[in-house]
Amino acid sequence: MASLINLSQVAKKAQIQTRHVRQLSSKLKLKDDNENKNAPRNPQAFVKVRLTPGEGDPLSKFRGHAHRKADPTYRPRWRHKANIISKEDFAARPTVGFDTQFDSLHDAAVVLSWLNETQRQDVYQMYLSMMVDQDNEFKGTTSHEYVMRVIAEKFHLSPRRVGAIVQNCHDEEQAYRNGEISKDQEKVSAWVDTKIQELIDDTYETYEEKNPNEFVEPPIGGADMINVSPARDAVTVEDLYDVEELEQEAVVREREEAQLLIDQKVYIEDVHAKDITSKANAECHKLIKRANIEFKDLRNSFKRSDGSDNSSDNGAENDYEYTLPEGGQREDEEGNITKTERRERWKWVAQTVNTREEKNVRKMKKGGRRKGTLRKKNNDNKDNTLVEHDGVLRVATMEEVSGVAWKPIRNPIEHTYGGVKASWLSRKHDRKGWGRMERKYVEEEEENAEEEVEKSEGDAEVASADVDANGGGDKK
């Protein structure tokens, strides 16, 4: 009887195990067979293009980002548009030689390219189209960061360069709107593009090398050559393993990890910084609540009478006037009473600091536990910034936090296209503040003024000629 019970229990366990296997296999089958591999896996709805890994920032570990992985879309992967020496061969070249310069562009790992006006306008036009389509399809939910990265992969540029191009084109459109650009400046710009392209063509023809004929991001540079401690990144491998195979597996593994970082990235959505409240702990919120109540009681104690007889008897609130910031009445020497508006008050900003925690941090640093302290500091990203304005204490907005001394480290890409992003968010109030503008040149107004002067002088000459022909102006 005991054996039968044991057999039944084993059968139940087997059924449970097969049930889990069937569920897992069904999920994997649907995921592998029916899902498009190029489809984006980001949870945000506006993400439609699945980006691919490029090259990470070689100096990310030296810029205070050692605790995070390098951005895999920092710049595009090299596509070998021009025939140059590889990065490994350039780093392994002899450090001592008889020549003072490289023999060719290939040996120097130099690529000559120029971003002409046509490519600039193509980038800007794609930006305008994507932003409008995103706004119409997702009911106002847009992301400049995502658009810049998609355009960067399309034109094989870095996201920072795309942001700089878009911001520069936006500034030019606003200059056209205000009539600050002349036709001569456009002619000079076109002439510079032509001359630089001629110089690049002549240089490649002289060295008999392949001309990329388009703008190419620098493949290697001084930043990539820095290697402070090669032994830190070295790995000891036994003779039993195939080194080439291990290197290939490491490359594939790094590529898969980079793709996973891209798929899981949450892009910054376009929201006004003044509409985002900074983070504050519970102690700050208690302090705000208590301070506002105390200030309200203090303000009521400073109410003053307007001088009427029934103000003190009735106690009506309308018969009293507050001090700052509500405004008040002013009486001159003649007894005339005028209502005055007070000037706008200053904003007072402060940051709350827990002194007990600061003491504990100092003790931990002295005890050699600095790594755990820094990790705790990185995880606690609360600004605890308070603002007092017009008698109200509140938590500061991100726009206000960005203007104080303890502001967080700014996002370089967001800072690059900050102007065009602000214009996009405020386009409802200023429709002509974003997008293509009507061309208004400086010289048009000057030419019109000169034409009017010449026309008036010509009319005066014709009138004087008629007077002389008619004999001093007498009627016929």
C-alpha positions as CSV (number, residue, x, y, z in Angstrom):
1,M,0.0,0.0,0.0
2,A,2.9,2.3,0.8
3,S,4.5,1.6,-2.6
4,L,1.3,2.5,-4.4
5,I,1.1,5.8,-2.5
6,N,4.7,6.6,-3.4
7,L,4.0,5.8,-7.1
8,S,1.0,8.1,-7.1
9,Q,3.0,10.9,-5.6
10,V,5.7,10.4,-8.2
11,A,3.1,10.5,-11.0
12,K,1.7,13.7,-9.7
13,K,5.1,15.3,-9.6
14,A,5.8,14.1,-13.1
15,Q,2.5,15.6,-14.3
16,I,3.3,19.0,-12.6
17,Q,6.8,19.0,-14.2
18,T,5.5,18.2,-17.7
19,R,2.8,20.9,-17.3
20,H,5.5,23.5,-16.5
21,V,7.6,22.3,-19.4
22,R,4.7,22.6,-21.8
23,Q,3.9,26.2,-20.6
24,L,7.5,27.3,-21.0
25,S,7.9,25.6,-24.4
26,S,4.7,27.2,-25.7
27,K,6.0,30.6,-24.7
28,L,9.3,30.1,-26.3
29,K,7.8,28.8,-29.5
30,L,5.5,31.8,-29.8
31,K,8.4,34.2,-29.0
32,D,10.8,32.7,-31.5
33,D,8.6,31.8,-34.4
34,N,6.0,34.6,-34.6
35,E,7.8,37.6,-33.2
36,N,9.8,39.8,-35.4
37,K,13.4,40.0,-34.3
38,N,13.7,43.6,-35.4
39,A,10.6,44.7,-33.5
40,P,11.3,47.0,-30.5
41,R,11.0,45.4,-27.1
42,N,10.7,48.7,-25.2
43,P,7.6,49.1,-23.0
44,Q,7.1,52.7,-24.2
45,A,4.5,53.0,-26.9
46,F,6.3,55.5,-29.1
47,V,9.4,53.3,-29.5
48,K,8.9,51.7,-33.0
49,V,12.5,51.2,-34.2
50,R,14.8,48.7,-32.4
51,L,18.2,50.4,-32.3
52,T,21.4,48.4,-32.7
53,P,24.6,48.6,-30.6
54,G,27.4,50.9,-31.8
55,E,30.5,52.0,-29.9
56,G,30.5,52.9,-26.3
57,D,32.2,55.9,-24.7
58,P,35.8,54.9,-24.1
59,L,36.2,57.3,-21.3
60,S,33.0,56.4,-19.4
61,K,35.0,54.8,-16.5
62,F,37.1,58.0,-16.1
63,R,34.1,60.4,-16.1
64,G,32.6,59.3,-12.8
65,H,30.4,56.6,-14.4
66,A,32.4,53.6,-13.2
67,H,29.3,52.1,-11.5
68,R,27.3,52.1,-14.7
69,K,27.9,50.5,-18.1
70,A,28.9,52.6,-21.1
71,D,26.2,53.8,-23.4
72,P,26.2,51.3,-26.4
73,T,24.9,54.0,-28.7
74,Y,27.4,56.7,-27.8
75,R,28.5,56.8,-31.4
76,P,28.0,54.6,-34.5
77,R,30.0,51.6,-35.4
78,W,32.7,52.2,-38.0
79,R,31.5,51.1,-41.5
80,H,34.8,51.3,-43.4
81,K,33.8,54.0,-45.7
82,A,37.5,54.9,-46.1
83,N,40.4,52.6,-46.1
84,I,42.4,53.3,-42.9
85,I,44.5,51.3,-40.5
86,S,42.7,49.3,-37.8
87,K,42.4,50.5,-34.2
88,E,44.5,47.6,-32.9
89,D,47.3,48.1,-35.5
90,F,47.4,51.8,-34.8
91,A,47.8,51.2,-31.1
92,A,50.5,48.6,-31.7
93,R,52.6,50.7,-34.0
94,P,56.3,51.3,-33.1
95,T,56.7,54.2,-30.7
96,V,60.2,55.1,-32.1
97,G,61.0,55.7,-35.7
98,F,62.9,57.8,-38.2
99,D,59.9,59.6,-39.7
100,T,58.3,62.7,-38.1
101,Q,55.0,62.2,-39.8
102,F,52.8,59.5,-41.3
103,D,53.2,58.5,-45.0
104,S,49.5,58.5,-45.8
105,L,46.0,59.1,-44.4
106,H,45.7,55.3,-44.0
107,D,48.7,55.1,-41.6
108,A,47.6,58.2,-39.7
109,A,44.0,56.8,-39.3
110,V,42.6,60.1,-40.5
111,V,39.3,60.6,-42.4
112,L,38.6,63.9,-44.1
113,S,34.9,64.6,-44.3
114,W,32.6,67.6,-44.3
115,L,28.9,67.9,-43.3
116,N,27.4,70.0,-46.1
117,E,24.2,72.0,-46.1
118,T,22.2,69.2,-47.9
119,Q,23.0,66.7,-45.2
120,R,22.2,69.2,-42.4
121,Q,18.8,69.9,-43.9
122,D,18.0,66.2,-44.3
123,V,18.7,65.6,-40.7
124,Y,16.6,68.5,-39.6
125,Q,13.7,67.6,-41.9
126,M,13.6,64.1,-40.6
127,Y,13.5,65.5,-37.0
128,L,10.5,67.7,-37.9
129,S,8.6,64.8,-39.5
130,M,9.2,62.4,-36.7
131,M,8.2,64.9,-34.0
132,V,4.9,65.8,-35.8
133,D,4.1,62.1,-36.5
134,Q,4.9,61.1,-32.9
135,D,2.7,63.9,-31.5
136,N,-0.3,63.0,-33.8
137,E,-0.1,59.3,-33.2
138,F,0.5,59.2,-29.4
139,K,-1.6,62.3,-28.4
140,G,1.2,64.6,-27.3
141,T,3.6,62.0,-25.9
142,T,7.0,62.6,-27.5
143,S,10.6,62.0,-26.7
144,H,13.5,64.1,-28.2
145,E,16.0,61.6,-26.9
146,Y,14.5,58.7,-28.8
147,V,14.2,60.7,-32.0
148,M,17.8,61.8,-31.8
149,R,19.0,58.3,-31.5
150,V,16.9,57.0,-34.4
151,I,18.2,59.8,-36.6
152,A,21.7,59.1,-35.5
153,E,21.5,55.5,-36.6
154,K,19.8,56.5,-39.8
155,F,22.5,58.9,-40.9
156,H,25.3,57.1,-39.1
157,L,26.1,59.9,-36.7
158,S,26.4,60.3,-33.0
159,P,23.3,61.4,-31.0
160,R,25.2,64.4,-29.7
161,R,26.0,65.6,-33.2
162,V,22.4,65.1,-34.3
163,G,21.3,67.2,-31.3
164,A,23.8,69.9,-32.2
165,I,22.6,69.9,-35.9
166,V,19.0,70.2,-34.9
167,Q,19.6,72.9,-32.4
168,N,21.7,74.9,-34.9
169,C,19.0,74.6,-37.7
170,H,16.4,75.7,-35.2
171,D,18.4,78.8,-34.3
172,E,18.8,79.5,-38.0
173,E,15.1,79.3,-38.6
174,Q,14.4,81.7,-35.7
175,A,17.0,84.1,-37.2
176,Y,15.2,83.9,-40.5
177,R,12.0,84.7,-38.7
178,N,13.5,87.8,-37.1
179,G,15.2,88.8,-40.4
180,E,18.7,88.5,-39.0
181,I,20.3,86.6,-42.0
182,S,21.2,88.1,-45.3
183,K,21.5,86.5,-48.7
184,D,25.2,87.3,-48.7
185,Q,25.6,85.0,-45.7
186,E,24.0,82.1,-47.5
187,K,26.3,82.7,-50.5
188,V,29.3,82.7,-48.2
189,S,28.2,79.4,-46.6
190,A,27.7,77.7,-50.0
191,W,31.1,79.0,-51.1
192,V,32.8,77.5,-48.0
193,D,31.1,74.1,-48.5
194,T,32.4,74.0,-52.1
195,K,35.9,75.0,-51.3
196,I,36.3,72.6,-48.4
197,Q,34.9,69.7,-50.5
198,E,37.4,70.6,-53.2
199,L,40.2,70.5,-50.7
200,I,39.1,67.1,-49.5
201,D,38.8,65.7,-53.0
202,D,42.3,67.0,-53.9
203,T,43.8,65.5,-50.8
204,Y,42.4,62.0,-51.4
205,E,43.4,62.2,-55.1
206,T,47.0,63.2,-54.0
207,Y,47.3,60.2,-51.7
208,E,45.4,57.9,-54.1
209,E,43.0,56.8,-51.4
210,K,39.2,56.2,-51.3
211,N,37.1,59.2,-50.6
212,P,34.1,58.6,-48.3
213,N,32.1,61.4,-50.1
214,E,30.0,61.9,-47.0
215,F,30.4,63.0,-43.4
216,V,31.9,60.2,-41.3
217,E,32.3,60.2,-37.5
218,P,35.9,59.9,-36.4
219,P,36.7,56.2,-36.2
220,I,39.5,56.6,-33.6
221,G,41.0,59.5,-31.7
222,G,42.9,60.6,-28.7
223,A,40.2,59.5,-26.4
224,D,40.3,55.9,-27.7
225,M,44.1,55.6,-27.4
226,I,44.0,56.2,-23.6
227,N,44.8,53.0,-21.7
228,V,45.8,53.8,-18.1
229,S,46.3,50.3,-16.9
230,P,46.3,47.5,-19.4
231,A,46.8,44.9,-16.7
232,R,43.4,45.8,-15.2
233,D,41.5,44.5,-18.2
234,A,43.7,41.5,-18.9
235,V,42.5,38.0,-18.2
236,T,44.7,35.0,-17.6
237,V,43.8,32.0,-19.9
238,E,45.1,28.5,-19.6
239,D,46.8,26.7,-22.5
240,L,43.9,24.2,-22.7
241,Y,41.5,26.8,-24.1
242,D,41.4,28.3,-27.6
243,V,42.1,32.0,-27.2
244,E,40.5,33.0,-30.6
245,E,37.3,31.1,-29.7
246,L,37.1,32.8,-26.3
247,E,37.6,36.2,-27.9
248,Q,34.8,35.5,-30.3
249,E,32.5,34.4,-27.5
250,A,33.4,37.5,-25.5
251,V,32.5,39.7,-28.5
252,V,29.2,38.0,-29.0
253,R,28.4,38.2,-25.2
254,E,29.2,41.9,-25.1
255,R,27.1,42.6,-28.2
256,E,24.1,40.7,-26.6
257,E,24.5,42.6,-23.3
258,A,24.6,45.9,-25.3
259,Q,21.5,45.0,-27.2
260,L,19.8,44.1,-23.9
261,L,20.7,47.6,-22.5
262,I,19.2,49.3,-25.5
263,D,16.0,47.2,-25.4
264,Q,15.5,48.0,-21.7
265,K,16.3,51.7,-21.9
266,V,13.6,54.1,-20.8
267,Y,13.7,57.3,-22.9
268,I,13.2,60.7,-21.4
269,E,9.7,62.0,-22.4
270,D,9.2,65.7,-23.3
271,V,7.9,67.4,-20.2
272,H,8.6,70.9,-18.9
273,A,11.2,71.0,-16.2
274,K,9.0,73.4,-14.2
275,D,6.2,70.7,-14.2
276,I,8.4,68.1,-12.6
277,T,8.8,68.2,-8.8
278,S,12.1,67.2,-7.4
279,K,12.4,64.4,-4.8
280,A,12.3,65.0,-1.1
281,N,12.1,62.8,1.9
282,A,9.4,62.6,4.5
283,E,11.2,65.0,6.8
284,C,11.0,67.7,4.2
285,H,7.3,67.2,3.7
286,K,6.6,67.5,7.5
287,L,8.7,70.6,7.6
288,I,6.8,72.2,4.7
289,K,3.4,71.4,6.3
290,R,4.4,72.8,9.7
291,A,6.1,76.0,8.2
292,N,3.1,76.9,6.1
293,I,0.7,76.6,9.1
294,E,3.0,78.8,11.2
295,F,3.5,81.4,8.5
296,K,-0.3,81.6,8.0
297,D,-0.8,82.3,11.7
298,L,2.0,84.9,11.7
299,R,0.6,86.7,8.6
300,N,-2.8,87.0,10.2
301,S,-1.2,88.6,13.3
302,F,0.2,91.3,11.1
303,K,-3.0,92.4,9.5
304,R,-3.6,96.2,9.7
305,S,-6.7,98.2,9.6
306,D,-7.5,100.5,6.7
307,G,-8.6,103.3,9.1
308,S,-12.4,102.9,8.9
309,D,-14.5,103.1,12.0
310,N,-16.4,99.8,11.6
311,S,-13.3,97.7,10.9
312,S,-12.5,96.9,14.5
313,D,-16.1,96.5,15.5
314,N,-17.3,94.2,12.8
315,G,-14.0,92.4,12.3
316,A,-14.7,91.9,8.6
317,E,-11.7,90.5,6.7
318,N,-12.3,92.9,3.8
319,D,-11.6,95.9,6.1
320,Y,-8.1,94.7,6.7
321,E,-5.1,94.8,4.4
322,Y,-2.2,92.4,4.6
323,T,1.4,93.3,4.4
324,L,3.6,91.7,1.8
325,P,3.0,90.0,-0.6
326,E,-0.8,90.8,-1.0
327,G,-0.2,94.6,-1.5
328,G,-1.8,97.5,0.2
329,Q,-2.9,101.1,0.2
330,R,-0.7,104.2,0.2
331,E,-1.7,107.6,1.4
332,D,0.1,110.7,0.2
333,E,0.5,114.1,2.0
334,E,-2.8,115.4,0.7
335,G,-4.7,112.5,2.0
336,N,-5.3,110.7,-1.3
337,I,-5.4,106.9,-1.0
338,T,-4.1,104.8,-3.9
339,K,-3.8,101.1,-4.2
340,T,-0.4,99.9,-4.9
341,E,0.9,96.6,-6.1
342,R,4.0,95.2,-4.4
343,R,6.9,94.1,-6.4
344,E,7.5,90.4,-7.0
345,R,9.2,88.7,-4.1
346,W,12.5,86.9,-4.2
347,K,12.6,83.1,-4.2
348,W,14.5,81.7,-1.3
349,V,16.0,78.3,-1.9
350,A,17.5,75.9,0.7
351,Q,18.6,72.3,1.0
352,T,17.9,70.3,4.1
353,V,20.7,68.1,5.4
354,N,20.5,65.5,8.1
355,T,23.5,66.3,10.3
356,R,23.2,62.9,12.1
357,E,23.6,61.1,8.8
358,E,26.5,63.3,7.8
359,K,28.3,62.4,11.1
360,N,27.7,58.7,10.4
361,V,29.1,59.1,6.9
362,R,32.3,60.7,8.2
363,K,32.7,57.9,10.7
364,M,32.3,55.3,8.0
365,K,34.9,57.1,5.8
366,K,37.4,57.0,8.7
367,G,36.6,53.3,9.3
368,G,37.5,52.4,5.7
369,R,33.9,51.7,4.6
370,R,33.8,54.3,1.9
371,K,32.6,52.1,-0.9
372,G,29.4,51.2,0.9
373,T,28.8,54.9,1.7
374,L,29.2,55.9,-1.9
375,R,26.9,53.2,-3.0
376,K,24.3,54.4,-0.5
377,K,24.8,58.0,-1.7
378,N,24.2,57.0,-5.3
379,N,21.1,55.1,-4.5
380,D,19.6,58.0,-2.5
381,N,18.9,60.5,-5.3
382,K,16.7,62.9,-3.3
383,D,17.5,66.6,-3.7
384,N,15.6,67.8,-0.6
385,T,15.5,71.3,-2.1
386,L,12.9,73.6,-0.7
387,V,11.7,77.0,-2.1
388,E,9.9,79.8,-0.3
389,H,8.0,82.2,-2.6
390,D,5.1,84.5,-1.9
391,G,4.9,83.2,1.7
392,V,4.5,79.6,0.6
393,L,7.0,76.9,1.3
394,R,7.1,74.0,-1.2
395,V,9.4,71.4,-2.8
396,A,11.4,72.8,-5.6
397,T,10.9,71.9,-9.3
398,M,13.6,70.5,-11.5
399,E,13.9,73.8,-13.3
400,E,14.7,75.5,-10.0
401,V,17.0,72.7,-8.9
402,S,19.0,73.1,-12.1
403,G,19.9,76.7,-11.1
404,V,21.4,76.0,-7.7
405,A,24.9,75.1,-6.7
406,W,24.0,71.5,-5.7
407,K,22.3,70.8,-9.0
408,P,22.7,67.2,-10.3
409,I,25.0,66.3,-13.2
410,R,23.2,67.4,-16.3
411,N,22.5,65.1,-19.3
412,P,24.9,66.3,-22.0
413,I,22.5,65.3,-24.9
414,E,19.5,66.9,-23.2
415,H,21.6,70.1,-22.7
416,T,22.6,70.1,-26.4
417,Y,19.1,70.4,-27.8
418,G,17.5,72.1,-24.8
419,G,16.5,75.2,-26.8
420,V,14.6,73.4,-29.5
421,K,13.0,71.1,-27.0
422,A,11.7,74.1,-25.0
423,S,10.4,75.6,-28.2
424,W,8.6,72.4,-29.0
425,L,6.9,72.3,-25.6
426,S,5.8,75.9,-25.8
427,R,4.6,75.7,-29.4
428,K,1.0,76.0,-28.3
429,H,1.6,79.5,-27.0
430,D,4.0,80.5,-29.8
431,R,3.2,78.6,-33.0
432,K,6.0,80.3,-34.9
433,G,8.6,79.3,-32.3
434,W,9.3,75.8,-33.8
435,G,9.7,74.4,-37.3
436,R,10.3,76.0,-40.6
437,M,10.0,79.7,-40.9
438,E,9.3,82.2,-43.7
439,R,12.5,83.6,-45.1
440,K,13.0,87.2,-44.2
441,Y,16.4,88.6,-45.2
442,V,18.1,91.7,-43.9
443,E,19.0,93.0,-47.3
444,E,15.4,93.0,-48.5
445,E,14.5,95.9,-46.2
446,E,17.7,97.8,-47.1
447,E,17.0,97.3,-50.8
448,N,13.4,98.4,-50.5
449,A,14.6,101.5,-48.6
450,E,17.2,102.2,-51.3
451,E,14.6,101.7,-54.0
452,E,12.2,104.1,-52.3
453,V,14.9,106.7,-52.0
454,E,15.9,106.3,-55.7
455,K,12.2,106.4,-56.7
456,S,11.6,109.6,-54.7
457,E,14.8,111.2,-56.1
458,G,13.7,110.1,-59.7
459,D,10.2,111.6,-59.1
460,A,11.8,114.8,-57.9
461,E,14.1,115.0,-61.0
462,V,11.1,114.4,-63.3
463,A,9.1,117.1,-61.5
464,S,11.9,119.6,-61.7
465,A,12.3,118.8,-65.4
466,D,8.6,119.4,-66.0
467,V,8.9,122.8,-64.2
468,D,11.9,123.8,-66.4
469,A,10.1,122.7,-69.6
470,N,7.0,124.7,-68.7
471,G,8.8,127.9,-68.1
472,G,9.3,128.1,-64.4
473,G,6.1,126.3,-63.5
474,D,3.6,128.6,-65.2
475,K,0.4,127.0,-66.5
476,K,0.0,126.5,-70.2
